[in-house]
């Protein structure tokens, strides 16, 4: 099995849900993650706070950010295990935020020998 990172954008992290909707959405997230835990393929993950800093350029300039539209902000990440990129993408289809116009970027985690 390989490790894959799910990078979550938009959806519930866009901040347009009522407290009741947010609570319901969180329950969906917990249930979705529990499916992965029960199959022993959940490695970890966390939501991210909206504010951040951007470090860029050869002089490592630090600015406030990120400056993406709220639908493009990274709201969190998760690492799961799957046999292939295609299998990981199938698992990502269960993301609760997809119904809220969110998206999931699925990327294989590159492993280096000796690290």
Secondary structure as UniProt FT lines:
FT   STRAND          2..9
FT   HELIX           11..14
FT   HELIX           19..38
FT   TURN            39..40
FT   STRAND          42..47
FT   STRAND          52..56
FT   TURN            57..60
FT   STRAND          61..65
FT   HELIX           70..72
FT   STRAND          74..82
FT   HELIX           85..92
FT   TURN            93..94
FT   HELIX           96..100
FT   STRAND          103..108
FT   TURN            113..114
//
